[in-house]
């Protein structure tokens, strides 16, 4: 096996070295509990406040609107369940291509007797504003549409969708897990009332994330216990990981323009190499998509087989969402955008990160060409 190439950055990213260094003091030296009143806890308390301010600045929010969580799944569940509560007189709206953290949270509120509407998407995976308007009524309490799709990279028209939701008095949540740190995010421009993020998608540690909640949004508390997170999410804060997350996000936002240009060049090299070899494939997703996320469906190929053959070559990609990698089936996203079955079974996702380069892109494409031709 030659060069090892990791190209599954939509599943998780490598921890940034500066973020790692930033977290070390809060593991080894300043390990005090931020809730305690004595001097030894003051540095941890300050670090928590500073991290909250940095993250808020990165998404144009107020520090008091940032609530730290264990990651995107918790944030999504909190937003949907914490908003719907046991209000059986209202309903929720989401889309057919959401991450399972949203879909399964919605299924949970459905089981409690609260109706949920699942909007279709077009062939590019876009939730069209006119479709949302068709289903909006005064009984809709919350609309949850992801900012960037985790499988095909499509960027949704969140500002338009949120504006429609607000016209009918509904609140708007967006799962921004695949967007934060990769494209500019301004919660005010998006008009989002709630927004979910996960640190390990932008070079922070696993097990830490945040939920943005616009001031005045009537969200129920996530967990009962202590007074942490303004009494909304009890439990001793993971200071080291929170500090690392703030450092990683600040760095990714600072380098975003340069990184994006690099990722688009990689994508061009990858697609150009495949097309040059005459590979019959569909490039999934909209033209307006997050850089570095490439989802293709190759005719007559089994995506699972392709993944394992690439694994043997030291190349790591995905057949779709990492959460679905154990299930050998066509993903709900690929079904929703209507990819023909003879292509759909050959769907793989290559998601480049800042540590990849154009050579990696060409080598992956050449490896796919070799496997397909054999």
Secondary structure by P-SEA (a helix, b strand, c coil): ccbbbbccccccccccaaaaaaacccccccccccccccccaaaaaaaaaaaaaaaaaaaccccccccccccaaaaaaaaaaaaaccccccbbbbcccccaaaaaaaaaaaaacbbbbbbbbcccccccaaaaaaaccccccbbbbbccccccccccaaaaaaaaaaaabbbbbbcccccccccccccccccccbbbbbccccccccccbbbbbccccccccccccccccccccccccaaaaaaaaaaaaaaaaaaaaaaaaaaaaaaaaaaaaaaaacccccccccccccccbbbbbbccccaaaaaaaaaaacbbbccccccccccccccaaaaaacccaaaaaabbbbbbcccccaaaaaaaaaaaaaaaac
